[in-house]
Amino acid sequence: MHRDRLISQVGPALMLLVGLAFVVGSITTLELGSARRMGPGAFPAIVGGLLSVLALVTLIRNVRQPMGWDQPDPISVLAVAGGVIAFAFLTPLLGVLPAIVVSVLTTSSAVPQFRWPGRIALAVCVSVAVWLVFVKGLGIPLTTIRGL
């Protein structure tokens, strides 16, 4: 039982460390700005703070009643890591939209019940949402499709 309690705390503890690292990093190296005009460090600080709070709540909850844990699935880990790597390498080569499509298709292969029509629809919807929000809505100058 002691081993299960310790194992159930590993994930939330890592989340807490990552959240705190983002908060400390953004506060010490980036300008936070003001509430009316946020600087580049405000968003990482807010997200890191929220992640830290959620991780802390999970840690406290796990002390009272430890959650069970499953054996890691190597195929799922590879699919998620492959999706992140695909996005990182393909964005400068092809543009953000094709990289998102490949990344979503790769990552969604972690769920074997998720069939190809659903994967393709999800990839298209995520790409369109990114284009609408970041390119059209916020006006961020992203290379959507290289060569166009």
Secondary structure, DSSP 8 states (H G I E B T S, - for coil): -HHHHHHHHHHHHHHHHHHHHHHHHHHHHS--B-SSSB-TTHHHHHHHHHHHHHHHHHHHHHHHS--------HHHHHHHHHHHHHHHHHHHHH-HHHHHHHHHHHHHTT-TTS-HHHHHHHHHHHHHHHIIIIIIIS-----SSTT-
